[in-house]
């Protein structure tokens, strides 16, 4: 056997045997390389064969998984150039047992443990420099690598923090609040007050977009101290910013009354100064308070009426802030009952104010109601009007959702090609909107629904999974359509473990609703999984359970689909 095998898993995968790189084509099959990757990231580079089978072929019977493993090991040995490159010790697979195995991950782990134990900042900086990137970044959708990837990221962040390398920390995670505070203090100590204020604004933006929360109390206090150092009083924008930040801190501490007081103080200031982002934040905080108090309808109506009458540029900010609450209204325990009268009320307000954005939002709600009620033609009419008004108003989020819902209506009609073209139009609008963390994942979900075959469906699932595993924050409730459709598509493709993972996430998120259409959808997906596993009697019972729930909620299209599946 060659004396040395070097395996790289940080920042990418590569193998060198006695100084000669193993070319990509040498692996012959993806699973041959996966066996080497699995053994490389395991402590001791050993793993029981049954564990390997469960990790790589979880949905196959033992005999079939065993045959696949033997084939993968055979190709891996050929790629590495020696039949002893992977040996079997009893039932345990061992990588490179007879020579020197050098793995970059193992070296990094040893250096990180020693540096962190020493507490020496220089040693921690040197160890951090050894991390060449994520573990197996090209395999980020393989769940068997995720635990090791997470551990390595945690090690790397701990090293950077111990080294005081705040700039690098923020390159890795722009929401790291401790790093932002350290930079703010550094700027203030150097007399750079404006840079400290700018650092706070960067943090606010990152937290808002990627995490959906505000800065904590310590950071807000530091921001207030920086404001107090100035010779001039704070600007309106800065006053609103600190007011909202303190409001979010109050909300986080469950001080609902204080959160409401601060939001109500900030909102008129934002309106008068035409501050769209800040108005949206104030509306979001007021919506959270109203939801907690059970007064969301009244709150949204008041804000909608006030904004359409005062400024043609601010209705979108109010709507953006209330998006998730509107979805709760449509998909909550009571279903979409009452949505039509609420939409008509908003339409009257927008018509009186001659507000294109207001008209767009009212027609959108009416179109969604019609679609959920099974009135597809009526839905298309409202959604087309919503899109036209949203385009006149320049409201990107309303355009994106109108196109998304119109695509769903076209799928109901069987016009998949038209649906996909509408979603192609919606995607750049969603990315450019102020609420892309809500809108983009919704479009991915409908792309799975609109796909014409299993290959196309799984491709759309992979695109959505890529978004969910990226650094970008994705709103959990808004990801429900994707989770449901991804689970269904994976079940139909017989990728049952993948389907179960999406179903488990959907079940976790559905706890926000405690009933309603998502509960019915979950029963339907469970039925799909049973049917894929060949348990047809159980599947039929679950389809009927879903159909009954859909019937209660007056969702005829879904009800008919489930009843047909139960007897089909």
C-alpha positions as CSV (number, residue, x, y, z in Angstrom):
1,X,0.0,0.0,0.0
2,X,1.3,3.6,-0.7
3,X,2.6,5.2,2.4
4,X,0.5,8.4,2.5
5,X,-3.0,9.3,1.7
6,X,-4.1,12.9,2.1
7,X,-7.8,13.6,2.3
8,X,-9.2,17.2,2.2
9,X,-12.8,17.8,3.3
10,X,-12.6,21.5,4.5
11,X,-13.7,23.8,1.7
12,X,-14.1,20.9,-0.7
13,X,-13.3,17.2,-1.3
14,X,-10.0,15.9,-2.7
15,X,-7.7,12.9,-2.2
16,X,-4.0,12.6,-2.9
17,X,-2.2,9.3,-2.8
18,X,1.6,9.5,-2.6
19,X,1.5,13.0,-4.0
20,X,-0.8,12.1,-6.9
21,X,-4.3,13.6,-6.9
22,X,-7.2,11.2,-7.5
23,X,-9.1,12.6,-10.5
24,X,-12.8,13.1,-10.2
25,X,-13.6,10.5,-12.9
26,X,-11.7,7.8,-11.0
27,X,-14.5,7.4,-8.5
28,X,-16.9,5.9,-11.1
29,X,-19.9,6.4,-8.8
30,X,-20.9,9.1,-6.3
31,X,-21.4,6.7,-3.5
32,X,-17.8,5.4,-3.8
33,X,-16.6,8.9,-3.0
34,X,-19.3,9.2,-0.3
35,X,-17.9,6.1,1.5
36,X,-14.4,7.7,1.7
37,X,-16.0,11.0,2.8
38,X,-17.9,9.3,5.6
39,X,-14.9,7.5,6.9
40,X,-12.7,10.6,6.6
41,X,-14.9,12.7,8.9
42,X,-15.4,10.0,11.5
43,X,-13.1,9.9,14.5
44,X,-10.6,7.1,13.9
45,X,-11.8,6.9,10.3
46,X,-13.9,3.8,11.2
47,X,-17.6,3.1,10.9
48,X,-19.7,0.0,11.2
49,X,-21.0,-1.2,7.8
50,X,-24.6,-1.1,9.0
51,X,-24.2,2.5,10.0
52,X,-22.8,3.3,6.5
53,X,-25.7,1.5,4.9
54,X,-28.2,3.4,7.1
55,X,-26.6,6.8,6.3
56,X,-26.3,6.3,2.5
57,X,-29.2,4.0,1.7
58,X,-31.8,4.6,4.5
59,X,-34.8,3.6,2.4
60,X,-33.5,0.3,1.0
61,X,-33.8,-3.2,2.4
62,X,-30.7,-4.5,4.1
63,X,-29.8,-6.9,1.3
64,X,-30.1,-4.2,-1.4
65,X,-28.2,-1.6,0.8
66,X,-25.5,-4.2,1.4
67,X,-25.0,-4.9,-2.3
68,X,-24.7,-1.2,-3.0
69,X,-22.1,-0.8,-0.2
70,X,-20.0,-3.7,-1.6
71,X,-20.1,-2.0,-5.0
72,X,-19.2,1.4,-3.6
73,X,-16.3,0.0,-1.6
74,X,-15.0,-1.8,-4.7
75,X,-15.0,1.4,-6.8
76,X,-13.5,3.4,-3.9
77,X,-10.6,0.9,-3.6
78,X,-10.0,1.1,-7.4
79,X,-10.0,4.9,-7.3
80,X,-7.5,4.9,-4.4
81,X,-5.3,2.4,-6.2
82,X,-5.1,-0.4,-3.7
83,X,-7.5,-3.2,-2.5
84,X,-6.4,-2.5,1.1
85,X,-7.3,1.2,1.0
86,X,-10.6,0.3,2.8
87,X,-10.6,-2.9,4.9
88,X,-13.3,-4.7,6.9
89,X,-12.4,-5.3,10.5
90,X,-15.2,-7.7,11.6
91,X,-18.2,-5.5,10.6
92,X,-16.3,-2.2,10.7
93,X,-15.0,-0.4,7.6
94,X,-11.6,1.3,8.1
95,X,-10.0,3.8,5.8
96,X,-6.3,3.5,5.0
97,X,-5.3,1.2,7.9
98,X,-1.9,0.1,6.7
99,X,-0.3,3.5,5.9
100,X,-0.3,7.2,7.0
101,X,-3.6,8.9,6.6
102,X,-3.5,12.7,6.8
103,X,-6.9,14.5,7.0
104,X,-7.1,18.2,7.2
105,X,-10.2,18.1,9.4
106,X,-8.4,15.9,12.0
107,X,-5.5,18.3,12.0
108,X,-7.8,21.3,12.5
109,X,-9.7,19.6,15.3
110,X,-6.5,18.8,17.2
111,X,-5.2,22.4,16.8
112,X,-8.5,23.9,17.8
113,X,-8.9,21.8,20.9
114,X,-5.3,22.7,22.0
115,X,-5.7,26.4,21.3
116,X,-9.0,26.8,23.0
117,X,-7.7,24.9,26.1
118,X,-4.7,27.2,26.2
119,X,-6.8,30.4,26.0
120,X,-3.9,32.0,24.0
121,X,-5.3,34.5,21.4
122,X,-2.4,34.0,19.0
123,X,-2.7,30.2,19.2
124,X,-6.5,30.5,18.5
125,X,-5.8,32.8,15.5
126,X,-3.3,30.3,14.1
127,X,-5.7,27.4,14.6
128,X,-8.6,29.4,13.0
129,X,-6.4,30.0,9.9
130,X,-6.2,26.2,9.4
131,X,-9.9,26.0,8.7
132,X,-10.2,26.1,4.9
133,X,-14.0,26.3,4.8
134,X,-17.1,24.3,5.6
135,X,-16.9,20.5,5.8
136,X,-17.8,19.1,2.4
137,X,-19.6,22.2,1.1
138,X,-20.6,20.4,-2.1
139,X,-22.5,17.9,0.0
140,X,-24.5,20.5,2.1
141,X,-27.7,18.7,1.4
142,X,-26.5,15.3,2.6
143,X,-27.7,15.1,6.2
144,X,-25.0,12.7,7.2
145,X,-22.4,15.5,6.9
146,X,-24.4,18.1,8.8
147,X,-23.5,17.2,12.4
148,X,-19.8,17.3,11.5
149,X,-20.2,20.5,9.6
150,X,-22.0,22.2,12.5
151,X,-19.3,21.1,15.0
152,X,-16.5,22.5,12.8
153,X,-18.3,25.8,12.3
154,X,-18.7,26.0,16.1
155,X,-15.0,25.3,16.6
156,X,-14.1,27.9,14.0
157,X,-16.3,30.6,15.5
158,X,-15.0,29.9,19.0
159,X,-11.4,30.3,17.8
160,X,-12.2,33.6,16.1
161,X,-14.0,34.9,19.1
162,X,-11.1,33.9,21.4
163,X,-8.7,35.6,19.0
164,X,-10.8,38.8,18.9
165,X,-11.0,38.6,15.1
166,X,-14.3,40.5,14.9
167,X,-13.9,41.4,11.2
168,X,-13.6,37.7,10.1
169,X,-16.5,36.8,12.4
170,X,-18.8,39.2,10.7
171,X,-17.7,37.9,7.3
172,X,-18.9,34.5,8.4
173,X,-22.0,35.7,10.2
174,X,-23.2,39.3,9.8
175,X,-25.7,38.7,12.6
176,X,-23.1,38.1,15.3
177,X,-24.2,40.7,17.8
178,X,-21.1,40.4,20.1
179,X,-18.9,41.1,17.1
180,X,-20.9,44.1,16.1
181,X,-20.7,45.4,19.7
182,X,-17.0,44.9,19.8
183,X,-16.6,46.9,16.6
184,X,-18.9,49.7,17.9
185,X,-16.7,50.0,21.1
186,X,-13.6,49.9,18.9
187,X,-14.9,52.8,16.8
188,X,-16.0,54.8,19.8
189,X,-12.7,54.4,21.5
190,X,-11.0,55.7,18.4
191,X,-13.3,58.7,18.2
192,X,-15.2,57.4,15.2
193,X,-18.8,58.0,16.4
194,X,-20.4,57.9,13.0
195,X,-18.8,54.5,12.2
196,X,-20.2,53.2,15.5
197,X,-23.7,54.4,14.5
198,X,-23.2,52.9,11.1
199,X,-22.2,49.6,12.6
200,X,-25.4,49.5,14.6
201,X,-27.5,50.1,11.5
202,X,-25.7,47.3,9.7
203,X,-26.6,45.0,12.6
204,X,-30.2,46.1,12.6
205,X,-30.5,45.4,8.9
206,X,-28.8,42.0,9.2
207,X,-31.0,40.9,12.1
208,X,-34.2,42.2,10.4
209,X,-33.5,40.4,7.1
210,X,-31.7,37.2,8.2
211,X,-33.1,36.4,11.7
212,X,-36.3,38.5,12.0
213,X,-35.5,40.0,15.4
214,X,-34.0,43.2,16.8
215,X,-30.8,44.0,18.7
216,X,-30.6,43.1,22.3
217,X,-30.7,45.5,25.3
218,X,-26.9,45.7,25.7
219,X,-26.5,46.7,22.0
220,X,-29.3,49.2,22.1
221,X,-27.8,50.8,25.2
222,X,-24.4,51.1,23.4
223,X,-26.2,52.8,20.5
224,X,-27.9,55.3,22.8
225,X,-24.6,56.1,24.4
226,X,-23.1,56.7,20.9
227,X,-26.0,59.0,20.1
228,X,-25.6,61.0,23.3
229,X,-21.9,61.7,22.5
230,X,-22.9,63.9,19.5
231,X,-23.0,67.7,19.6
232,X,-26.3,67.7,17.6
233,X,-29.6,66.0,18.7
234,X,-30.4,62.6,17.0
235,X,-32.2,62.7,13.6
236,X,-35.8,61.5,13.3
237,X,-34.5,58.3,11.7
238,X,-32.2,57.6,14.7
239,X,-34.9,58.5,17.2
240,X,-37.3,56.0,15.5
241,X,-34.5,53.4,15.3
242,X,-33.7,53.5,19.0
243,X,-37.4,53.6,19.9
244,X,-38.2,50.5,17.8
245,X,-35.1,48.7,19.1
246,X,-36.3,49.2,22.7
247,X,-39.8,48.1,21.6
248,X,-38.4,44.8,20.3
249,X,-36.4,44.4,23.5
250,X,-39.7,44.9,25.5
251,X,-41.5,42.4,23.2
252,X,-38.7,39.9,23.8
253,X,-39.2,40.2,27.5
254,X,-42.9,39.7,27.1
255,X,-43.7,43.3,28.2
256,X,-46.5,43.7,25.7
257,X,-47.8,47.0,27.0
258,X,-44.3,48.7,26.8
259,X,-43.8,47.2,23.3
260,X,-47.1,48.6,22.1
261,X,-46.3,52.1,23.7
262,X,-43.0,52.3,21.9
263,X,-44.3,51.1,18.6
264,X,-47.2,53.6,18.7
265,X,-44.6,56.3,19.5
266,X,-42.4,55.3,16.5
267,X,-45.1,54.8,13.9
268,X,-46.3,58.5,13.5
269,X,-42.7,59.7,13.4
270,X,-42.0,57.2,10.6
271,X,-45.1,58.2,8.7
272,X,-44.4,61.9,9.0
273,X,-40.8,61.4,7.9
274,X,-41.8,59.0,5.1
275,X,-39.5,56.3,6.5
276,X,-40.8,53.1,4.8
277,X,-38.4,50.6,6.5
278,X,-39.1,52.1,10.0
279,X,-42.8,52.2,9.3
280,X,-42.7,48.5,8.4
281,X,-40.8,47.7,11.6
282,X,-43.4,49.7,13.7
283,X,-46.2,47.9,11.9
284,X,-44.6,44.5,12.5
285,X,-44.3,45.2,16.2
286,X,-47.9,46.5,16.4
287,X,-49.0,43.4,14.5
288,X,-47.3,41.1,17.0
289,X,-48.9,43.0,19.9
290,X,-52.4,42.9,18.2
291,X,-52.0,39.2,17.5
292,X,-51.2,38.6,21.2
293,X,-54.3,40.6,22.1
294,X,-56.6,39.0,19.5
295,X,-57.1,42.4,17.7
296,X,-55.1,41.9,14.5
297,X,-58.0,42.5,12.1
298,X,-58.8,45.9,13.7
299,X,-55.1,46.8,13.8
300,X,-54.4,46.0,10.2
301,X,-57.6,47.8,9.0
302,X,-56.6,51.0,10.9
303,X,-53.0,51.0,9.6
304,X,-54.2,50.2,6.1
305,X,-56.7,53.1,6.1
306,X,-54.2,55.5,7.6
307,X,-51.4,54.7,5.2
308,X,-53.4,54.7,2.0
309,X,-54.9,58.1,2.9
310,X,-51.6,59.7,3.9
311,X,-48.9,58.5,1.5
312,X,-49.0,56.6,-1.7
313,X,-45.5,55.3,-0.9
314,X,-46.1,53.6,2.4
315,X,-49.0,51.2,1.9
316,X,-46.5,48.5,0.8
317,X,-44.5,48.9,4.0
318,X,-47.7,48.3,6.0
319,X,-48.7,45.3,3.9
320,X,-45.2,43.8,4.1
321,X,-45.2,44.0,7.9
322,X,-48.6,42.2,8.1
323,X,-47.9,39.5,5.5
324,X,-47.4,36.6,7.9
325,X,-50.4,37.6,9.9
326,X,-52.5,37.7,6.8
327,X,-51.3,34.2,6.0
328,X,-52.3,33.1,9.5
329,X,-55.7,34.6,8.8
330,X,-56.1,32.6,5.6
331,X,-54.5,29.4,7.0
332,X,-55.4,29.6,10.7
333,X,-57.8,27.3,12.6
334,X,-60.9,29.0,11.2
335,X,-59.6,28.7,7.6
336,X,-60.5,31.6,5.2
337,X,-64.0,32.2,6.4
338,X,-64.6,36.0,6.6
339,X,-61.8,36.8,4.2
340,X,-64.1,38.0,1.5
341,X,-65.9,40.5,3.7
342,X,-62.6,41.8,5.1
343,X,-61.2,42.1,1.5
344,X,-64.3,44.0,0.4
345,X,-63.9,46.4,3.3
346,X,-60.3,47.0,2.4
347,X,-61.3,47.5,-1.3
348,X,-63.8,50.2,-0.3
349,X,-61.1,52.0,1.7
350,X,-58.6,51.8,-1.2
351,X,-61.2,52.9,-3.8
352,X,-62.2,55.9,-1.7
353,X,-58.5,56.9,-1.3
354,X,-57.8,56.2,-5.0
355,X,-54.7,54.2,-3.9
356,X,-53.2,51.8,-6.5
357,X,-51.2,49.9,-3.8
358,X,-54.3,49.7,-1.6
359,X,-56.4,48.3,-4.5
360,X,-53.6,45.8,-5.3
361,X,-53.6,44.5,-1.7
362,X,-57.4,44.3,-1.5
363,X,-57.8,42.5,-4.8
364,X,-55.0,40.2,-3.7
365,X,-56.8,39.2,-0.6
366,X,-60.0,38.6,-2.6
367,X,-58.2,36.6,-5.1
368,X,-56.6,34.4,-2.4
369,X,-60.1,33.9,-0.9
370,X,-61.6,32.9,-4.2
371,X,-58.7,30.5,-5.0
372,X,-58.9,28.8,-1.6
373,X,-62.7,28.5,-2.1
374,X,-62.2,26.7,-5.4
375,X,-63.4,29.6,-7.6
376,X,-60.4,29.6,-9.9
377,X,-61.8,31.9,-12.7
378,X,-62.9,34.5,-10.2
379,X,-59.5,34.2,-8.5
380,X,-57.7,34.8,-11.7
381,X,-59.7,38.0,-12.3
382,X,-58.9,39.4,-8.9
383,X,-55.2,38.4,-9.2
384,X,-54.8,40.0,-12.6
385,X,-56.3,43.2,-11.3
386,X,-54.1,43.0,-8.2
387,X,-51.0,42.6,-10.4
388,X,-51.9,45.6,-12.6
389,X,-52.5,47.9,-9.6
390,X,-49.3,46.7,-7.9
391,X,-47.3,47.4,-11.1
392,X,-48.8,51.0,-11.2
393,X,-47.9,51.4,-7.5
394,X,-44.4,49.9,-7.9
395,X,-45.2,47.6,-5.0
396,X,-42.8,44.7,-5.5
397,X,-44.1,42.4,-2.8
398,X,-47.7,42.7,-4.0
399,X,-46.6,42.0,-7.6
400,X,-44.7,38.9,-6.4
401,X,-47.5,37.4,-4.4
402,X,-50.1,38.2,-7.1
403,X,-47.9,36.3,-9.7
404,X,-47.4,33.5,-7.2
405,X,-51.1,33.1,-6.5
406,X,-51.9,33.4,-10.2
407,X,-49.4,30.6,-10.9
408,X,-51.2,28.5,-8.3
409,X,-54.5,29.1,-10.1
410,X,-53.0,28.1,-13.4
411,X,-51.8,24.9,-11.9
412,X,-55.3,24.2,-10.8
413,X,-56.4,24.7,-14.4
414,X,-53.6,22.3,-15.6
415,X,-51.6,25.1,-17.3
416,X,-48.2,24.2,-15.8
417,X,-46.2,26.0,-18.5
418,X,-48.0,29.2,-17.9
419,X,-47.6,28.8,-14.1
420,X,-43.9,28.3,-14.4
421,X,-43.5,31.4,-16.6
422,X,-45.4,33.4,-14.0
423,X,-43.1,32.2,-11.2
424,X,-40.1,33.1,-13.3
425,X,-41.5,36.7,-13.4
426,X,-42.1,36.6,-9.7
427,X,-38.7,35.4,-8.5
428,X,-36.7,38.6,-9.3
429,X,-39.4,40.7,-7.8
430,X,-39.3,38.6,-4.6
431,X,-35.5,38.9,-4.4
432,X,-35.7,42.7,-4.8
433,X,-38.6,43.2,-2.3
434,X,-38.1,44.3,1.3
435,X,-39.4,40.9,2.5
436,X,-37.5,38.4,0.4
437,X,-37.1,36.2,3.4
438,X,-40.9,35.6,3.2
439,X,-41.5,35.6,-0.6
440,X,-38.6,33.6,-2.2
441,X,-39.3,30.3,-0.4
442,X,-43.0,30.6,-1.3
443,X,-42.1,30.7,-5.0
444,X,-39.9,27.6,-4.6
445,X,-42.8,25.8,-3.1
446,X,-45.0,26.6,-6.1
447,X,-42.2,25.6,-8.5
448,X,-42.4,22.1,-6.9
449,X,-46.2,22.1,-7.3
450,X,-46.0,23.3,-10.9
451,X,-43.2,20.9,-12.1
452,X,-44.4,18.4,-14.7
453,X,-42.6,15.3,-13.6
454,X,-40.6,13.7,-10.9
455,X,-37.2,14.8,-12.2
456,X,-38.4,18.4,-12.5
457,X,-40.1,18.2,-9.1
458,X,-36.9,16.9,-7.4
459,X,-34.9,19.6,-9.1
460,X,-37.2,22.3,-7.7
461,X,-37.0,20.6,-4.3
462,X,-33.2,20.8,-4.4
463,X,-33.4,24.6,-5.3
464,X,-35.5,25.2,-2.2
465,X,-33.3,23.1,0.0
466,X,-30.3,25.2,-1.2
467,X,-32.1,28.3,0.0
468,X,-33.0,26.8,3.3
469,X,-29.4,25.7,4.1
470,X,-28.0,29.1,3.0
471,X,-27.1,31.9,5.4
472,X,-30.3,33.8,4.4
473,X,-33.1,33.9,6.9
474,X,-36.3,32.2,5.7
475,X,-39.6,32.8,7.5
476,X,-40.8,29.5,8.9
477,X,-44.6,30.0,8.3
478,X,-43.9,31.2,4.7
479,X,-41.9,28.0,4.1
480,X,-44.9,25.7,4.7
481,X,-46.0,25.5,1.0
482,X,-42.4,24.4,0.1
483,X,-42.2,21.9,3.0
484,X,-45.5,20.3,2.1
485,X,-44.9,20.1,-1.7
486,X,-41.3,18.9,-1.1
487,X,-42.4,16.1,1.2
488,X,-45.1,15.1,-1.4
489,X,-42.7,15.2,-4.3
490,X,-40.0,13.2,-2.4
491,X,-42.6,10.6,-1.3
492,X,-43.7,10.1,-4.9
493,X,-40.1,9.7,-6.0
494,X,-39.7,7.1,-3.2
495,X,-37.1,9.2,-1.4
496,X,-38.9,8.5,1.9
497,X,-36.3,9.6,4.4
498,X,-36.0,13.0,2.6
499,X,-39.8,13.3,2.5
500,X,-39.9,12.5,6.3
501,X,-37.4,15.3,7.0
502,X,-39.6,17.9,5.2
503,X,-42.7,16.5,6.9
504,X,-41.1,16.8,10.3
505,X,-40.2,20.4,9.7
506,X,-43.8,21.1,8.4
507,X,-45.2,19.5,11.6
508,X,-43.0,21.6,13.8
509,X,-44.1,24.8,12.0
510,X,-47.7,23.8,11.9
511,X,-47.8,24.1,15.7
512,X,-48.2,27.8,15.1
513,X,-51.7,27.2,13.7
514,X,-53.1,24.5,15.9
515,X,-55.5,23.3,13.3
516,X,-56.7,24.6,9.9
517,X,-55.7,23.8,6.4
518,X,-52.1,22.9,7.2
519,X,-53.3,20.2,9.5
520,X,-55.3,18.8,6.7
521,X,-52.3,19.1,4.3
522,X,-50.1,17.2,6.9
523,X,-52.6,14.3,6.9
524,X,-52.5,14.3,3.1
525,X,-48.7,14.1,3.1
526,X,-48.7,11.3,5.7
527,X,-51.0,9.4,3.4
528,X,-48.6,10.0,0.4
529,X,-45.8,8.5,2.5
530,X,-47.9,5.4,3.5
531,X,-48.9,4.9,-0.1
532,X,-45.2,5.1,-1.2
533,X,-44.3,2.5,1.4
534,X,-47.0,0.2,0.0
535,X,-49.3,0.6,3.0
536,X,-52.4,1.3,0.8
537,X,-55.1,0.6,3.4
538,X,-53.5,3.0,5.9
539,X,-53.0,5.5,3.1
540,X,-56.6,5.5,2.2
541,X,-57.7,6.1,5.8
542,X,-55.4,9.1,6.0
543,X,-56.5,10.5,2.7
544,X,-60.1,10.4,4.0
545,X,-59.1,12.1,7.2
546,X,-57.5,14.9,5.2
547,X,-60.6,15.1,3.0
548,X,-62.9,15.5,6.0
549,X,-60.7,18.3,7.4
550,X,-60.7,20.1,4.0
551,X,-64.5,19.7,3.8
552,X,-64.9,21.4,7.2
553,X,-62.7,24.3,6.0
554,X,-64.5,24.6,2.7
555,X,-61.6,23.7,0.5
556,X,-63.3,21.7,-2.3
557,X,-60.3,21.3,-4.7
558,X,-58.2,19.6,-2.0
559,X,-61.2,17.7,-0.6
560,X,-61.9,16.1,-4.0
561,X,-58.2,15.3,-4.6
562,X,-58.0,13.4,-1.3
563,X,-61.2,11.5,-1.8
564,X,-60.1,10.4,-5.3
565,X,-56.7,9.3,-3.8
566,X,-58.4,7.3,-1.2
567,X,-60.2,5.1,-3.7
568,X,-57.6,5.3,-6.5
